[in-house]
Amino acid sequence: MNIEIASITSFRYNRNNGPLTSWETAVSQGVNCQWVVHKFYKEQFGIELPKDLLSRELFQDSKFFITVDAREEQLRMGDILIVSRTKHAKPEKFHLAVCVDSQSIIHATSFDQKVSIWSTSELFKMYPLVRGVKRMKPEFLRF
């Protein structure tokens, strides 16, 4: 695995600091789940996602991502899980997590007040409503 998971999990949680947050601010004040998605894609795949690709935009995106089956056994590294705790959550409030592999995810969470690695089953317990799973289209991945 190319990504330095430890470097990402050293960040605190801050719901206001997304992809537009500078490195200095991220280090000193923390980051949100959207920042983690962007950082993961940059570190793992060398891809800079558009900075305006946030929760709602990822949920609705069909340019860069396809929607795939949410079954755990079919999850792949880089799949973005879009989840929520309540059925009334608006798309801009959906929570994002990125699959490190088929059994674990990385995300910034208010539960831990930091960027954490959880099992997918832990994620689904705390965020029971899966709104979608997005997988980057093959033509955008550079290996």
QUIRA-V449906 format. One record per residue. N is the residue number from 1. RES is the residue in one letter. PHI is phi in degrees with one decimal (NA if undefined). Layout:
n: {N,N}
res: {RES,RES}
phi: {PHI,PHI}
This chain:
n: {1,2,3,4,5,6,7,8,9,10,11,12,13,14,15,16,17,18,19,20,21,22,23,24,25,26,27,28,29,30,31,32,33,34,35,36,37,38,39,40,41,42,43,44,45,46,47,48,49,50,51,52,53,54,55,56,57,58,59,60,61,62,63,64,65,66,67,68,69,70,71,72,73,74,75,76,77,78,79,80,81,82,83,84,85,86,87,88,89,90,91,92,93,94,95,96,97,98,99,100,101,102,103,104,105,106,107,108,109,110,111,112,113,114,115,116,117,118,119,120,121,122,123,124,125,126,127,128,129,130,131,132,133,134,135,136,137,138,139,140,141,142,143}
res: {M,N,I,E,I,A,S,I,T,S,F,R,Y,N,R,N,N,G,P,L,T,S,W,E,T,A,V,S,Q,G,V,N,C,Q,W,V,V,H,K,F,Y,K,E,Q,F,G,I,E,L,P,K,D,L,L,S,R,E,L,F,Q,D,S,K,F,F,I,T,V,D,A,R,E,E,Q,L,R,M,G,D,I,L,I,V,S,R,T,K,H,A,K,P,E,K,F,H,L,A,V,C,V,D,S,Q,S,I,I,H,A,T,S,F,D,Q,K,V,S,I,W,S,T,S,E,L,F,K,M,Y,P,L,V,R,G,V,K,R,M,K,P,E,F,L,R,F}
phi: {NA,-80.3,-75.8,-90.0,-57.2,-58.9,-68.6,-79.4,-74.3,-81.4,-85.4,-80.2,-88.4,-148.6,-58.2,-89.9,-107.0,-100.0,-58.7,-81.8,-70.3,-68.7,-58.5,-60.7,-68.4,-59.3,-66.1,-83.7,-117.9,103.0,-141.2,-110.1,-64.6,-67.2,-60.9,-61.1,-59.0,-62.8,-65.6,-58.9,-64.2,-67.4,-72.0,-79.8,-114.4,71.2,-109.8,-94.2,-70.3,-55.3,-61.5,-89.1,-86.7,-108.4,-56.2,-63.5,-65.5,-65.5,-58.8,-92.8,-65.2,-131.8,-78.0,-100.3,-126.7,-112.4,-91.6,-123.8,-61.9,-89.6,-65.9,-54.5,-68.3,-104.4,-73.1,-127.2,-56.1,95.7,-62.9,-104.2,-89.9,-111.0,-134.0,-151.5,-94.2,-128.7,-72.6,-94.8,-63.6,-82.6,-53.4,-71.5,-104.5,-62.2,-93.0,-114.8,-140.8,-114.9,-71.9,-82.8,-157.5,-69.6,-113.9,-141.6,-130.8,-123.9,-163.2,-96.1,-131.9,-69.5,-63.4,-98.5,60.4,-164.1,-79.7,-132.5,-102.9,-125.3,-75.0,-62.9,-66.1,-62.8,-59.4,-67.7,-71.4,-82.7,-126.6,-72.7,-100.6,-85.2,-87.7,168.7,-126.6,-109.6,-125.6,-62.6,-63.3,-55.1,-67.7,-96.0,-81.5,-118.6,-105.7}
